[in-house]
Amino acid sequence: MLLRRSLLALLVAGTMSACSVGPDYVRPTTAIPDQYQGQTLLQSRVRNGLATADLSQWWTGFGDSQLTRLVALALQQNLDLAQAKARLQQAQAAVGAANAALLPSASVSGQAARAYQSVETPLGQVLNSRPGFDRDGHAYATDLNASWELDIFGGLRRGREAALADYQTSEAGVAAVQLAVAAQVADTYISIRGLQGRLRNACEQVQNQQALLDLSRRLLERGLLAQMQVKQMEASLAQFNAAIPALSTALEVAMNAMDVMLAAPPGTYAAELKGAQAIPQPPQFTDIGAPAQLLRRRPDVIAAERRLASANARIGVAVAEYYPKLSLSGLIGSATSVSSANLFSSGANQASGALGLRWRLFDFGRINAQIEQAKGQEAEMLAAYRLAALKATEDVENALSALTRREQQAAFLSQGVQSLSQARASTFAAYRRGTASMIDVLQADENVLRSTDAQIQARAEAARAAVLTFKALGGGWQPPSRSEGA
């Protein structure tokens, strides 16, 4: 009697409250600054001549049609992205299953059987002793079964919340992979162009050193140059020659990496990328937003926050095990063991209904452990989310610093190349006047080529830093609108 009253009180309380057990999700706050430290550095970078990039398609801001085409191909063909989309499909199916768990389920069954009774069994001997016994038997039945678990305390609704948050995590995961793929393609493309420029410059250096060595050997034969100087030039030529295989290997590795990102065998796009082109110039960043906006724009941070929401909902799933589970089931059908013609007659109709109860009344120890485990997982996800938010702002700060500093480095090196080129022109003019030797001219060429190699590296690194900045800013992705507790 006491158990019945307790159960009734629980049912009434659950029905009246119409809410779910467990904590309601509230988005946590994070301690982040109001603006980026590197924002002032970025403002000093804005100048005429730079294109403005749209964050949603930031790769088009580099003004390189081939880069734009390769990124578009990668977003269609990349296999990492295909895996992420498949995971999203699985998560969507899980949401459908969680929604279906809240609804009644029904099934239709039918049966037709024929039996031939043995007369040697005890039952057969008894039946055979009766007049008119027919050993052939028939049985027909059709049933409509329905069942419904009543989600009085919200355990199933919490499960649906968790499944929905998992789906949103996968959704953000797809965006994160898209961003990573686009950034990796752009980074690899810029590396290829930089390596091609350095390789071309290295070949020019080899030609220049070879000409310098040939001239030195002629001067040595005339007794106008020491043997030691010739050997030094031979060693310098060997160093320049040794740089070419290393640069060629790095270029082949980068091209193979590009092919794999485009889901193609190595060598597929080598011919298309073979012709050397200029390194793309980084575009401007007109509005990078505030760190608080970054938390709602970076896909990895969104995914971390949705994992936290899922863990919070699973606490409610665990807490719901404290309470009884009620289910309704019913059957409507007809059955006959005489003839199928009478299957749907009024005499063959049958029906039943049941109220089911499942209550883990003496299993609270395991339920307590499950709740504590769910709370521990939520605490882990909370720490992971806060760490993701901090790392996101760190990524932006580092990227902004790298972008501005690399561009400053490239600008200084450009000034150096310009000055050395002017010095080379003066040396060549002196050579034509007879006041300087060809060795002086070739050495001036060597200085220009060495500085040019450093300049090419700096330009490539500045463009790669711009790619890193776009990636750190989240690439302009915006999550779909949803309520805070979704």
JOHUWO-V392549 format. One record per residue. N is the residue number from 1. PSI is psi in whole degrees, -180 to 180 (NA if undefined). OMEGA is omega as a letter, one per 40 degrees, with the letter a starting at -180 (none if undefined). Layout:
N & PSI & OMEGA
N & PSI & OMEGA
//
This chain:
1 & -44 & i
2 & -41 & i
3 & -40 & i
4 & -42 & i
5 & -41 & i
6 & -43 & i
7 & -43 & i
8 & -40 & i
9 & -41 & i
10 & -42 & i
11 & -44 & a
12 & -44 & a
13 & -43 & a
14 & -40 & a
15 & -41 & a
16 & -39 & a
17 & -36 & i
18 & 38 & i
19 & 169 & a
20 & 142 & i
21 & 163 & a
22 & 166 & a
23 & 139 & i
24 & 142 & a
25 & 135 & i
26 & 127 & a
27 & 127 & a
28 & 155 & i
29 & 153 & i
30 & 145 & i
31 & 98 & i
32 & 154 & a
33 & 166 & a
34 & -30 & i
35 & 165 & a
36 & 145 & i
37 & -35 & a
38 & 5 & a
39 & -36 & i
40 & -37 & i
41 & -38 & a
42 & -36 & i
43 & -34 & i
44 & -13 & a
45 & -23 & a
46 & 124 & a
47 & 166 & i
48 & 150 & i
49 & -14 & i
50 & 136 & i
51 & 156 & i
52 & 132 & a
53 & 140 & i
54 & 124 & a
55 & -30 & a
56 & -29 & i
57 & 62 & a
58 & -27 & a
59 & -22 & i
60 & -19 & a
61 & -15 & i
62 & -11 & i
63 & 28 & i
64 & 110 & a
65 & -34 & a
66 & -39 & i
67 & -45 & i
68 & -42 & a
69 & -43 & a
70 & -39 & i
71 & -42 & i
72 & -41 & i
73 & -43 & a
74 & -39 & i
75 & -18 & i
76 & -33 & a
77 & -18 & a
78 & 136 & a
79 & -29 & i
80 & -40 & i
81 & -36 & i
82 & -38 & i
83 & -42 & i
84 & -40 & i
85 & -35 & i
86 & -38 & i
87 & -36 & i
88 & -40 & i
89 & -41 & i
90 & -42 & i
91 & -36 & i
92 & -38 & i
93 & -37 & i
94 & -36 & i
95 & -42 & i
96 & -40 & i
97 & -40 & i
98 & -37 & i
99 & -40 & a
100 & -30 & a
101 & -22 & i
102 & -10 & a
103 & 158 & i
104 & 153 & i
105 & 147 & a
106 & 153 & i
107 & 150 & i
108 & 133 & i
109 & 153 & i
110 & 154 & a
111 & 138 & i
112 & 124 & a
113 & 150 & i
114 & 135 & a
115 & 151 & i
116 & 110 & a
117 & 131 & i
118 & 142 & i
119 & 4 & i
120 & -14 & i
121 & 160 & i
122 & -44 & i
123 & -43 & a
124 & -36 & i
125 & -39 & i
126 & -47 & a
127 & -36 & a
128 & -19 & i
129 & -9 & a
130 & 144 & a
131 & 140 & i
132 & 17 & a
133 & 130 & i
134 & 121 & a
135 & -19 & i
136 & 136 & i
137 & 146 & i
138 & 148 & i
139 & 135 & a
140 & 143 & i
141 & 142 & i
142 & 139 & a
143 & 146 & i
144 & 111 & a
145 & 138 & i
146 & 143 & i
147 & 154 & a
148 & 121 & i
149 & 121 & a
150 & 117 & a
151 & 66 & a
152 & -39 & a
153 & 5 & i
154 & 12 & i
155 & -41 & i
156 & -36 & i
157 & -38 & i
158 & -37 & i
159 & -38 & i
160 & -41 & i
161 & -44 & a
162 & -43 & i
163 & -40 & i
164 & -41 & i
165 & -37 & i
166 & -38 & i
167 & -44 & i
168 & -31 & i
169 & -46 & i
170 & -36 & i
171 & -45 & i
172 & -32 & i
173 & -38 & i
174 & -44 & i
175 & -37 & i
176 & -41 & i
177 & -40 & i
178 & -45 & i
179 & -44 & a
180 & -40 & i
181 & -47 & i
182 & -43 & i
183 & -40 & a
184 & -39 & i
185 & -46 & i
186 & -43 & i
187 & -44 & a
188 & -40 & i
189 & -45 & i
190 & -40 & i
191 & -41 & i
192 & -47 & a
193 & -38 & i
194 & -43 & i
195 & -38 & i
196 & -41 & i
197 & -43 & i
198 & -37 & i
199 & -43 & i
200 & -41 & i
201 & -38 & i
202 & -38 & i
203 & -39 & i
204 & -38 & i
205 & -42 & i
206 & -44 & i
207 & -42 & i
208 & -43 & i
209 & -36 & i
210 & -43 & i
211 & -40 & i
212 & -40 & i
213 & -42 & i
214 & -43 & i
215 & -39 & a
216 & -38 & i
217 & -37 & i
218 & -39 & i
219 & -34 & i
220 & -40 & i
221 & -29 & i
222 & -3 & i
223 & 20 & a
224 & 0 & a
225 & 147 & a
226 & 152 & i
227 & -36 & a
228 & -39 & a
229 & -37 & i
230 & -43 & i
231 & -36 & i
232 & -39 & i
233 & -34 & i
234 & -41 & i
235 & -39 & i
236 & -40 & i
237 & -39 & i
238 & -37 & i
239 & -43 & i
240 & -39 & i
241 & -37 & a
242 & -25 & a
243 & -27 & a
244 & -47 & i
245 & -38 & a
246 & -43 & i
247 & -38 & i
248 & -41 & i
249 & -45 & i
250 & -38 & i
251 & -42 & i
252 & -40 & i
253 & -43 & i
254 & -41 & i
255 & -39 & i
256 & -40 & i
257 & -38 & i
258 & -43 & i
259 & -44 & a
260 & -39 & i
261 & -26 & i
262 & 13 & i
263 & 41 & a
264 & 154 & i
265 & 149 & i
266 & 134 & a
267 & -9 & a
268 & -45 & a
269 & 15 & a
270 & -42 & a
271 & -39 & a
272 & -34 & a
273 & -2 & a
274 & -43 & a
275 & 123 & a
276 & 136 & i
277 & 170 & a
278 & 152 & i
279 & 130 & a
280 & 142 & a
281 & 130 & a
282 & 139 & i
283 & 179 & i
284 & 158 & i
285 & 102 & a
286 & -38 & a
287 & 106 & a
288 & -3 & i
289 & -175 & i
290 & 161 & i
291 & -34 & i
292 & -36 & i
293 & -30 & a
294 & -34 & a
295 & -23 & i
296 & 6 & a
297 & -29 & a
298 & 122 & a
299 & -36 & a
300 & -34 & i
301 & -40 & i
302 & -43 & i
303 & -41 & i
304 & -39 & i
305 & -37 & i
306 & -33 & i
307 & -36 & i
308 & -42 & i
309 & -40 & i
310 & -44 & i
311 & -38 & i
312 & -43 & a
313 & -33 & a
314 & -19 & i
315 & -44 & i
316 & -36 & i
317 & -42 & a
318 & -41 & a
319 & -33 & a
320 & -19 & i
321 & -14 & i
322 & -27 & a
323 & 159 & a
324 & 151 & i
325 & 125 & i
326 & 143 & i
327 & 147 & i
328 & 138 & i
329 & 148 & a
330 & 160 & a
331 & 133 & i
332 & 128 & a
333 & -167 & i
334 & 152 & a
335 & 147 & i
336 & 146 & i
337 & 15 & a
338 & -59 & a
339 & 146 & i
340 & -21 & i
341 & -26 & a
342 & 10 & a
343 & -37 & a
344 & 22 & i
345 & 164 & a
346 & -31 & a
347 & -22 & a
348 & -7 & a
349 & 145 & i
350 & 151 & a
351 & 153 & i
352 & 156 & i
353 & 151 & a
354 & 146 & i
355 & 117 & a
356 & 148 & i
357 & 130 & i
358 & 124 & a
359 & 120 & i
360 & 63 & a
361 & -34 & a
362 & 27 & a
363 & 27 & a
364 & -25 & i
365 & -46 & i
366 & -38 & i
367 & -43 & i
368 & -43 & i
369 & -40 & i
370 & -38 & i
371 & -45 & i
372 & -37 & i
373 & -43 & i
374 & -39 & i
375 & -38 & i
376 & -39 & i
377 & -37 & i
378 & -41 & i
379 & -39 & i
380 & -45 & a
381 & -33 & i
382 & -46 & i
383 & -38 & i
384 & -39 & i
385 & -46 & a
386 & -37 & i
387 & -40 & i
388 & -39 & i
389 & -42 & i
390 & -42 & a
391 & -32 & i
392 & -46 & i
393 & -36 & i
394 & -43 & i
395 & -43 & a
396 & -46 & i
397 & -46 & a
398 & -40 & a
399 & -43 & i
400 & -41 & i
401 & -45 & a
402 & -41 & a
403 & -52 & a
404 & -41 & a
405 & -40 & i
406 & -39 & i
407 & -37 & i
408 & -43 & i
409 & -45 & i
410 & -38 & i
411 & -44 & i
412 & -42 & a
413 & -34 & i
414 & -40 & i
415 & -40 & i
416 & -42 & i
417 & -41 & i
418 & -43 & i
419 & -42 & i
420 & -34 & i
421 & -40 & i
422 & -39 & i
423 & -38 & i
424 & -40 & i
425 & -40 & i
426 & -40 & i
427 & -41 & i
428 & -38 & i
429 & -39 & i
430 & -36 & i
431 & -39 & a
432 & -27 & i
433 & -11 & i
434 & 9 & a
435 & 2 & i
436 & 154 & a
437 & 168 & i
438 & -30 & i
439 & -40 & i
440 & -40 & i
441 & -46 & a
442 & -35 & i
443 & -36 & i
444 & -39 & i
445 & -41 & i
446 & -42 & i
447 & -41 & i
448 & -45 & a
449 & -39 & i
450 & -45 & i
451 & -34 & i
452 & -38 & i
453 & -44 & i
454 & -37 & i
455 & -42 & i
456 & -44 & i
457 & -43 & a
458 & -40 & i
459 & -43 & i
460 & -42 & i
461 & -35 & i
462 & -42 & i
463 & -39 & i
464 & -36 & i
465 & -34 & i
466 & -42 & i
467 & -44 & i
468 & -35 & i
469 & -44 & i
470 & -42 & i
471 & -43 & a
472 & -32 & a
473 & -4 & i
474 & 0 & i
475 & 15 & i
476 & 7 & a
477 & 139 & i
478 & 128 & i
479 & 154 & i
480 & 151 & a
481 & 139 & i
482 & 164 & i
483 & 160 & a
484 & -34 & a
485 & 6 & a
486 & NA & none
//
